[in-house]
Amino acid sequence: ADDVRLIAFYLGKVLLGLGLVMLVPAVIAVAVQEWNAATAYVIGASLCLLIGAVSDARFATRRPLTWAHGMVIVALAWLIGAVFAAIPMYLSGRFGDPLAALFEAMSGLTTTGMSVINDLDHTPIADDVYRHLLQFAGGQGIVIVVLSLFAAGGSRVATLYVSEARDERILPNFIRTARFIFAVAGTFLVLGTAALFVALLSAGFTPGRAFYHAINLFFASFDTGGFSVMQSSMIYYHSFAVEIVVMLLMIAGTLSFGLHFALWRGRPRDVFRHIEARTLAITSTLFFAVVCFGLLRAGTYDTLDGLVRKGLFTLVSAVSSTGHQVNVGETYLTDWGVLAPAAIVGAMAIGGMASSTAGGIKAVRVGIAFKTLLHDVKKILLPESALVVTTYHAGKRRILRDETSRAATTILLLFVVTYLLGAMVGLLYGEFDISQTLFESVSVGSNIGVSIGVVSPEMPRGLMAVYILQMWLGRLEYVAVFALLGYLFSLARGQAKAA
């Protein structure tokens, strides 16, 4: 009972925060006289604020959080948060059913960026703002956002910070770490929006439209979400300047906040020595070489402009787990040959850095897995009496230990298994081939958002449900979900014994 009380208290805090987020599009809807949207957001915000307030009053507790509590709270927060976030979406009438609205909400909160909204090009302003705000909240970690704003105790935030698959403490105090993350996001918000505003003005946009698109593009790019205001995504803008700014924001979003801190403090050497930065640089360079070779071999593009604007942008979008597209989805399989799409799938699978807004397996795990392989090869080649010590740099020089290797390879394998299971489920419907379902499964499971057309408002609902589960698992990187399942199992076992 005490555990349930503690969990309910913190979930109430999350709903309070989500209710405050909904008030923003509600105010915008009133300002631009989108009355249907205003009603939907007032209803959604009222429900969240009411339930959150009741939970805050009814279940208030000063009991300290344990690691297990934090894991369960975070796993439930993303599920319950998505359900409540879907309420105004469904009430908008732009989704075929509640499941589609839930897909959109989960896609936003997990910064996946795939959309099943009907007629995106004519979506009300308030709805667009809300979708992009969900990406911002999800990118920064909705639980950390809420609890730091409500000034929870540092030890409590520390537990939830780790539970959110963010295990890199930047500053000694976790509250200060969370607020540093907001400071970085706020700085990029100002600079990124300004740069996009100028680029859009130069592309012929009026000041009002330029600002509207700039702010939404920033949220979608820096938070590596990939939602778009227009159905055609980045193709709509026809601007190399906009694409350059967006690429820089995507790269900034895929850097861990620990590396942002190193750059902030004027320590660029820490960035270049970090195993994750090196792994990401090496894998991205190799993938780009394969993309270029594949595109040239397929005869898709034969100019530097085409390779950079299409190949490099798509690769950065994949690595950063953003999902912005400069091509119509189907062309990745019809016009890009075999090698280039394969490289994009590989980049999507690896994703960006840990403790960032990016998704995927994470470069640090790939780097550690490679270090583990080299370590084992050395042990085989050297005499049995030789002492093999492998080190890596992650904030400081560290010794590669067995538990670190096991943790990295276990999560890596779980991601791969999820990719394959998602692809097989897609095949069961008989509408798609393996190249389509594998591409889409990796994109969804890594919270990327690049789509070749499997995800749509008309997609099979069973597959949509599987993709929602994949987005949730990928965002939490499995550990919190396993903790939740273990907690539910222990509850059920306890009730069975009591009966």
C-alpha positions as CSV (number, residue, x, y, z in Angstrom):
1,A,0.0,0.0,0.0
2,D,2.8,2.4,0.8
3,D,4.5,1.6,-2.5
4,V,1.3,2.3,-4.4
5,R,0.8,5.6,-2.5
6,L,4.4,6.7,-3.4
7,I,4.0,5.8,-7.1
8,A,0.6,7.4,-7.3
9,F,2.0,10.6,-5.8
10,Y,4.7,11.0,-8.4
11,L,2.4,10.0,-11.3
12,G,0.1,12.8,-10.1
13,K,3.0,15.2,-10.4
14,V,3.6,14.1,-14.0
15,L,-0.1,14.7,-14.8
16,L,0.1,18.2,-13.2
17,G,3.0,19.0,-15.5
18,L,1.2,17.6,-18.6
19,G,-1.8,19.6,-17.7
20,L,0.3,22.8,-17.7
21,V,1.7,21.8,-21.1
22,M,-1.9,21.5,-22.4
23,L,-2.7,25.0,-21.3
24,V,-0.2,26.5,-23.8
25,P,-2.1,25.2,-26.9
26,A,-5.4,26.1,-25.1
27,V,-4.4,29.7,-24.9
28,I,-3.1,29.7,-28.4
29,A,-6.3,28.2,-29.7
30,V,-8.3,31.0,-28.0
31,A,-6.0,33.6,-29.4
32,V,-6.4,32.4,-33.0
33,Q,-10.1,31.5,-32.5
34,E,-9.7,27.8,-33.0
35,W,-12.7,27.0,-30.7
36,N,-12.9,23.3,-31.2
37,A,-9.2,22.9,-30.4
38,A,-9.6,25.2,-27.4
39,T,-12.4,23.0,-26.0
40,A,-10.3,19.9,-26.5
41,Y,-7.3,21.3,-24.6
42,V,-9.3,22.7,-21.8
43,I,-10.9,19.3,-21.3
44,G,-7.6,17.5,-21.4
45,A,-5.8,20.1,-19.1
46,S,-8.7,20.0,-16.6
47,L,-8.6,16.2,-16.3
48,C,-4.8,16.2,-15.9
49,L,-4.8,19.1,-13.4
50,L,-7.8,17.7,-11.4
51,I,-6.4,14.1,-11.1
52,G,-2.9,15.5,-10.4
53,A,-4.1,17.8,-7.7
54,V,-6.2,15.0,-6.0
55,S,-3.2,12.7,-6.2
56,D,-0.9,15.4,-4.7
57,A,-3.3,15.9,-1.8
58,R,-4.3,12.3,-1.2
59,F,-1.0,10.6,-1.6
60,A,1.5,13.2,-0.4
61,T,4.5,11.5,1.2
62,R,8.1,12.2,2.2
63,R,9.1,8.6,1.9
64,P,12.4,8.3,-0.1
65,L,12.4,6.8,-3.5
66,T,14.3,3.6,-4.1
67,W,15.8,2.6,-7.4
68,A,12.9,0.2,-8.0
69,H,10.3,2.8,-7.3
70,G,12.0,5.2,-9.7
71,M,12.0,2.6,-12.5
72,V,8.3,1.7,-11.9
73,I,7.3,5.4,-11.8
74,V,9.1,6.3,-15.0
75,A,7.8,3.3,-16.9
76,L,4.2,4.1,-15.9
77,A,4.7,7.8,-16.4
78,W,5.4,7.3,-20.1
79,L,2.4,5.1,-20.5
80,I,-0.1,7.1,-18.5
81,G,1.3,10.4,-19.8
82,A,0.8,9.2,-23.4
83,V,-2.8,8.1,-22.6
84,F,-3.7,11.5,-21.2
85,A,-1.7,13.4,-23.8
86,A,-3.9,11.6,-26.4
87,I,-7.1,12.9,-25.0
88,P,-7.1,16.4,-26.7
89,M,-5.7,14.7,-29.9
90,Y,-8.6,12.4,-30.1
91,L,-11.1,15.1,-29.3
92,S,-9.7,17.1,-32.2
93,G,-11.4,14.7,-34.6
94,R,-8.2,14.4,-36.7
95,F,-7.6,10.8,-35.7
96,G,-9.6,7.7,-36.8
97,D,-9.8,6.2,-33.4
98,P,-8.3,6.4,-29.9
99,L,-5.5,4.1,-30.8
100,A,-4.3,6.4,-33.5
101,A,-4.4,9.4,-31.1
102,L,-2.4,7.3,-28.6
103,F,0.2,6.4,-31.3
104,E,0.6,10.2,-32.0
105,A,1.0,11.0,-28.4
106,M,3.5,8.3,-27.7
107,S,5.4,9.2,-30.9
108,G,5.7,12.8,-29.6
109,L,6.7,12.0,-26.0
110,T,9.3,9.4,-27.1
111,T,10.6,11.9,-29.8
112,T,9.9,9.3,-32.5
113,G,8.1,11.7,-34.8
114,M,6.0,9.4,-36.9
115,S,2.5,10.7,-37.5
116,V,-0.8,9.1,-38.3
117,I,-2.8,12.4,-38.2
118,N,-5.3,13.0,-41.0
119,D,-4.6,15.9,-43.3
120,L,-1.5,17.3,-41.6
121,D,-1.2,20.2,-44.0
122,H,-4.4,21.7,-42.6
123,T,-3.9,20.9,-38.9
124,P,-5.0,23.8,-36.6
125,I,-2.1,25.9,-35.2
126,A,-2.8,24.8,-31.6
127,D,-2.6,21.1,-32.5
128,D,0.7,21.7,-34.3
129,V,2.1,23.6,-31.3
130,Y,0.9,20.8,-28.9
131,R,2.5,18.0,-30.9
132,H,5.8,19.8,-30.9
133,L,5.6,20.7,-27.2
134,L,5.2,17.0,-26.5
135,Q,8.5,16.4,-28.2
136,F,10.2,19.1,-26.1
137,A,8.8,17.6,-22.9
138,G,9.7,14.1,-24.0
139,G,13.2,15.1,-25.2
140,Q,14.2,16.6,-22.0
141,G,12.6,13.8,-20.1
142,I,9.0,14.5,-18.9
143,V,9.6,13.1,-15.4
144,I,12.7,15.2,-14.9
145,V,11.0,18.2,-16.4
146,V,8.1,18.0,-14.0
147,L,9.9,17.1,-10.8
148,S,12.6,19.7,-11.2
149,L,10.0,22.3,-11.8
150,F,8.1,21.2,-8.7
151,A,11.4,21.2,-6.9
152,A,11.4,17.6,-5.7
153,G,14.3,16.6,-3.4
154,G,17.6,16.1,-5.1
155,S,17.8,12.4,-4.1
156,R,14.4,11.8,-5.6
157,V,15.3,13.4,-8.9
158,A,18.5,11.4,-8.9
159,T,16.6,8.1,-8.7
160,L,14.2,9.2,-11.5
161,Y,17.0,10.6,-13.6
162,V,18.7,7.2,-13.7
163,S,15.4,5.5,-14.3
164,E,14.9,7.6,-17.4
165,A,17.9,5.9,-19.1
166,R,20.0,9.0,-18.2
167,D,22.9,7.8,-16.1
168,E,25.4,10.6,-16.6
169,R,25.3,13.1,-13.7
170,I,26.8,16.3,-15.0
171,L,26.8,18.3,-11.8
172,P,27.1,17.1,-8.2
173,N,23.5,17.9,-7.5
174,F,20.8,16.3,-9.7
175,I,18.5,19.3,-9.5
176,R,21.3,21.4,-10.9
177,T,21.9,18.8,-13.6
178,A,18.3,19.0,-14.6
179,R,18.3,22.7,-14.7
180,F,21.6,22.8,-16.7
181,I,19.7,20.6,-19.3
182,F,17.0,23.3,-19.4
183,A,19.6,26.0,-19.7
184,V,21.2,24.2,-22.7
185,A,17.8,23.7,-24.3
186,G,16.8,27.4,-23.7
187,T,20.0,28.6,-25.2
188,F,19.6,26.5,-28.3
189,L,15.9,27.5,-28.4
190,V,16.8,31.2,-28.8
191,L,19.8,30.7,-31.2
192,G,18.2,27.9,-33.2
193,T,14.8,29.7,-33.7
194,A,16.6,32.9,-34.7
195,A,18.7,31.1,-37.2
196,L,15.8,29.3,-38.7
197,F,13.7,32.5,-38.7
198,V,16.4,34.2,-40.8
199,A,16.8,31.2,-43.1
200,L,13.0,31.0,-43.7
201,L,12.8,34.7,-44.4
202,S,15.5,34.3,-47.0
203,A,13.4,31.4,-48.5
204,G,10.5,33.8,-49.0
205,F,8.4,33.2,-45.9
206,T,6.5,36.1,-44.3
207,P,7.7,37.1,-40.8
208,G,4.7,35.5,-39.1
209,R,4.9,32.2,-41.0
210,A,8.7,32.2,-40.6
211,F,8.5,32.4,-36.9
212,Y,5.7,29.8,-36.7
213,H,7.7,27.3,-38.7
214,A,11.0,28.2,-37.0
215,I,9.8,27.5,-33.5
216,N,8.2,24.2,-34.5
217,L,11.2,23.2,-36.6
218,F,13.5,23.9,-33.6
219,F,11.5,21.6,-31.2
220,A,11.4,18.9,-33.9
221,S,15.1,19.1,-34.6
222,F,16.9,19.9,-31.3
223,D,14.8,17.4,-29.4
224,T,15.4,14.9,-32.3
225,G,11.6,14.4,-32.6
226,G,11.0,14.9,-36.3
227,F,7.3,16.0,-36.2
228,S,6.6,18.3,-39.1
229,V,4.1,21.1,-39.8
230,M,3.6,19.8,-43.3
231,Q,3.1,16.3,-44.7
232,S,6.1,16.6,-47.0
233,S,8.4,17.3,-44.0
234,M,11.7,19.1,-45.1
235,I,10.8,18.8,-48.8
236,Y,8.3,21.6,-48.2
237,Y,10.9,24.3,-47.6
238,H,13.1,23.9,-50.7
239,S,15.9,25.7,-48.8
240,F,19.5,24.6,-48.4
241,A,20.0,27.2,-45.6
242,V,17.1,25.7,-43.6
243,E,18.5,22.2,-44.1
244,I,21.9,23.3,-42.8
245,V,20.5,24.9,-39.7
246,V,18.3,21.9,-39.0
247,M,21.3,19.5,-39.5
248,L,23.3,21.5,-36.9
249,L,20.4,21.4,-34.5
250,M,20.0,17.6,-35.0
251,I,23.7,17.2,-34.3
252,A,23.4,19.3,-31.1
253,G,20.5,17.2,-30.0
254,T,22.3,14.0,-30.4
255,L,25.3,15.1,-28.3
256,S,25.0,14.0,-24.6
257,F,24.4,16.8,-22.1
258,G,27.7,15.7,-20.5
259,L,29.5,16.7,-23.7
260,H,27.5,19.9,-23.9
261,F,28.7,20.7,-20.4
262,A,32.3,20.0,-21.5
263,L,31.9,22.4,-24.4
264,W,30.2,24.9,-22.2
265,R,33.2,24.8,-19.8
266,G,35.7,25.2,-22.6
267,R,37.0,21.6,-22.5
268,P,36.7,20.4,-26.2
269,R,39.4,17.7,-25.5
270,D,37.0,15.9,-23.3
271,V,34.6,15.6,-26.3
272,F,37.3,14.2,-28.6
273,R,38.5,11.6,-26.1
274,H,35.0,10.4,-25.1
275,I,34.3,6.8,-26.3
276,E,30.9,7.8,-27.4
277,A,32.0,10.8,-29.5
278,R,34.7,8.7,-31.2
279,T,32.3,5.8,-31.9
280,L,29.7,8.1,-33.3
281,A,32.2,9.9,-35.5
282,I,33.7,6.6,-36.9
283,T,30.4,4.8,-37.5
284,S,28.8,7.9,-39.1
285,T,31.8,8.4,-41.4
286,L,31.6,4.8,-42.5
287,F,27.8,4.9,-43.0
288,F,28.1,8.1,-45.0
289,A,30.8,6.5,-47.2
290,V,28.4,3.6,-47.8
291,V,25.5,5.9,-48.5
292,C,27.5,7.9,-51.1
293,F,28.8,4.8,-52.8
294,G,25.4,3.2,-52.8
295,L,23.7,6.3,-54.3
296,L,26.4,6.7,-56.9
297,R,26.2,3.0,-57.8
298,A,22.4,3.2,-58.1
299,G,22.7,6.4,-60.2
300,T,20.3,8.2,-57.9
301,Y,22.4,11.3,-57.6
302,D,25.5,12.1,-59.5
303,T,26.3,15.6,-58.1
304,L,27.8,16.7,-54.8
305,D,24.7,18.8,-54.1
306,G,22.5,15.7,-54.4
307,L,24.7,13.6,-52.2
308,V,25.0,16.3,-49.5
309,R,21.4,17.5,-49.5
310,K,19.9,14.0,-49.7
311,G,22.5,11.5,-48.5
312,L,24.1,13.5,-45.7
313,F,20.9,15.0,-44.4
314,T,19.2,11.7,-44.3
315,L,22.1,10.1,-42.5
316,V,22.2,12.9,-39.9
317,S,18.5,12.6,-39.5
318,A,18.9,8.8,-38.9
319,V,21.9,8.9,-36.6
320,S,20.3,11.7,-34.5
321,S,17.0,9.8,-34.4
322,T,15.2,12.9,-35.6
323,G,13.4,11.5,-38.7
324,H,13.2,14.6,-40.8
325,Q,12.9,13.6,-44.5
326,V,14.1,15.2,-47.7
327,N,12.7,12.4,-49.8
328,V,9.3,10.8,-50.2
329,G,9.4,7.7,-48.0
330,E,9.0,5.1,-50.7
331,T,12.0,6.4,-52.7
332,Y,14.4,5.0,-50.0
333,L,13.6,1.5,-51.3
334,T,12.7,2.2,-54.9
335,D,15.4,4.7,-56.0
336,W,18.2,4.3,-53.4
337,G,19.4,0.8,-54.4
338,V,20.4,-1.6,-51.6
339,L,23.6,-0.3,-50.0
340,A,22.3,3.2,-49.1
341,P,19.1,2.1,-47.3
342,A,21.1,-0.6,-45.5
343,A,23.5,2.1,-44.2
344,I,20.5,4.2,-43.1
345,V,19.0,1.2,-41.2
346,G,22.4,0.6,-39.5
347,A,22.6,4.3,-38.5
348,M,19.1,4.2,-37.2
349,A,19.8,1.1,-35.1
350,I,22.8,2.7,-33.4
351,G,21.2,6.1,-32.9
352,G,22.9,8.9,-31.0
353,M,24.5,9.3,-27.6
354,A,23.3,8.3,-24.2
355,S,22.0,11.1,-21.9
356,S,20.8,13.0,-25.0
357,T,17.5,13.5,-26.7
358,A,18.5,10.8,-29.3
359,G,17.2,7.3,-29.4
360,G,18.6,4.0,-30.6
361,I,21.0,1.5,-29.1
362,K,23.4,4.4,-28.3
363,A,26.9,4.8,-29.5
364,V,28.4,4.2,-26.1
365,R,27.0,0.7,-26.0
366,V,28.4,0.0,-29.5
367,G,31.8,1.4,-28.5
368,I,31.9,-0.8,-25.3
369,A,30.8,-3.9,-27.3
370,F,33.6,-3.3,-29.7
371,K,36.1,-2.7,-26.8
372,T,34.8,-6.0,-25.3
373,L,35.5,-7.8,-28.6
374,L,39.0,-6.4,-28.8
375,H,39.6,-7.3,-25.1
376,D,38.5,-11.0,-25.7
377,V,40.7,-11.2,-28.9
378,K,43.7,-10.0,-26.9
379,K,43.1,-12.6,-24.2
380,I,43.0,-15.3,-26.8
381,L,46.2,-14.1,-28.5
382,L,48.3,-13.4,-25.5
383,P,49.7,-15.9,-23.0
384,E,47.4,-17.1,-20.2
385,S,49.7,-15.4,-17.7
386,A,49.2,-12.0,-19.4
387,L,47.0,-9.5,-17.6
388,V,44.7,-7.8,-20.1
389,V,43.3,-4.4,-19.0
390,T,41.1,-2.5,-21.4
391,T,40.2,1.2,-20.7
392,Y,37.9,3.7,-22.2
393,H,37.2,7.4,-21.7
394,A,33.8,8.5,-20.6
395,G,34.2,11.7,-18.6
396,K,37.3,10.2,-17.1
397,R,39.5,7.2,-17.8
398,R,37.7,4.0,-16.8
399,I,38.6,0.3,-16.7
400,L,36.3,-1.9,-18.8
401,R,34.7,-4.3,-16.3
402,D,32.6,-7.4,-17.0
403,E,29.4,-5.9,-15.6
404,T,29.8,-2.9,-17.9
405,S,30.3,-5.2,-20.9
406,R,27.3,-7.4,-20.0
407,A,25.0,-4.4,-19.5
408,A,25.9,-2.9,-22.9
409,T,25.7,-6.1,-24.8
410,T,22.4,-7.1,-23.1
411,I,20.7,-3.9,-24.1
412,L,22.1,-4.1,-27.6
413,L,20.7,-7.6,-28.0
414,L,17.3,-6.6,-26.6
415,F,17.1,-3.8,-29.2
416,V,18.1,-6.2,-32.0
417,V,15.5,-8.7,-30.9
418,T,12.8,-6.0,-30.8
419,Y,13.7,-4.8,-34.3
420,L,13.3,-8.4,-35.6
421,L,10.1,-9.1,-33.7
422,G,8.6,-5.9,-35.0
423,A,9.6,-6.7,-38.5
424,M,8.1,-10.2,-38.3
425,V,4.8,-8.9,-36.9
426,G,4.6,-6.5,-39.9
427,L,5.1,-9.4,-42.3
428,L,2.2,-11.3,-40.8
429,Y,-0.2,-8.8,-42.4
430,G,0.9,-9.7,-45.9
431,E,0.9,-6.1,-47.1
432,F,4.6,-5.4,-46.8
433,D,7.9,-7.2,-47.6
434,I,10.8,-7.7,-45.2
435,S,12.7,-4.7,-46.4
436,Q,9.8,-2.4,-45.6
437,T,8.9,-4.0,-42.2
438,L,12.6,-4.2,-41.0
439,F,13.2,-0.5,-42.0
440,E,10.1,0.6,-40.2
441,S,10.6,-1.6,-37.1
442,V,14.2,-0.2,-36.6
443,S,12.9,3.3,-37.1
444,V,10.1,2.9,-34.6
445,G,12.1,0.9,-32.1
446,S,15.0,3.4,-32.1
447,N,12.6,6.3,-31.8
448,I,13.8,7.6,-35.2
449,G,10.8,8.4,-37.3
450,V,12.0,8.0,-40.8
451,S,9.2,6.2,-42.6
452,I,8.9,4.5,-46.0
453,G,5.1,4.4,-45.8
454,V,4.2,1.6,-43.5
455,V,3.1,4.0,-40.8
456,S,0.0,5.8,-42.0
457,P,-3.5,6.7,-40.8
458,E,-4.8,3.5,-42.6
459,M,-2.1,1.1,-41.2
460,P,-3.3,-2.2,-39.5
461,R,-4.3,-1.4,-35.9
462,G,-2.6,-4.5,-34.5
463,L,0.7,-3.3,-36.1
464,M,0.1,0.2,-34.7
465,A,-0.3,-1.3,-31.2
466,V,3.0,-3.1,-31.6
467,Y,4.8,0.1,-32.8
468,I,3.4,1.9,-29.7
469,L,5.0,-0.8,-27.5
470,Q,8.3,-0.5,-29.4
471,M,8.4,3.2,-29.0
472,W,7.8,2.9,-25.3
473,L,10.5,0.1,-24.9
474,G,13.0,2.0,-27.0
475,R,12.6,5.2,-25.1
476,L,13.1,3.6,-21.7
477,E,15.8,1.2,-22.9
478,Y,14.0,-1.8,-21.4
479,V,15.3,-1.7,-17.8
480,A,12.4,0.4,-16.4
481,V,9.9,-1.8,-18.2
482,F,11.4,-4.9,-16.7
483,A,11.3,-3.3,-13.3
484,L,7.6,-2.5,-13.8
485,L,6.8,-6.1,-14.9
486,G,8.7,-7.4,-11.9
487,Y,6.8,-5.1,-9.6
488,L,3.4,-6.1,-11.1
489,F,4.4,-9.8,-10.8
490,S,5.3,-9.3,-7.1
491,L,2.0,-7.5,-6.5
492,A,0.0,-10.4,-8.1
493,R,2.0,-13.0,-6.2
494,G,1.4,-11.1,-2.9
495,Q,-2.4,-11.0,-3.6
496,A,-2.4,-14.7,-4.5
497,K,-0.7,-15.6,-1.2
498,A,-3.1,-13.4,0.7
499,A,-6.1,-15.1,-1.0
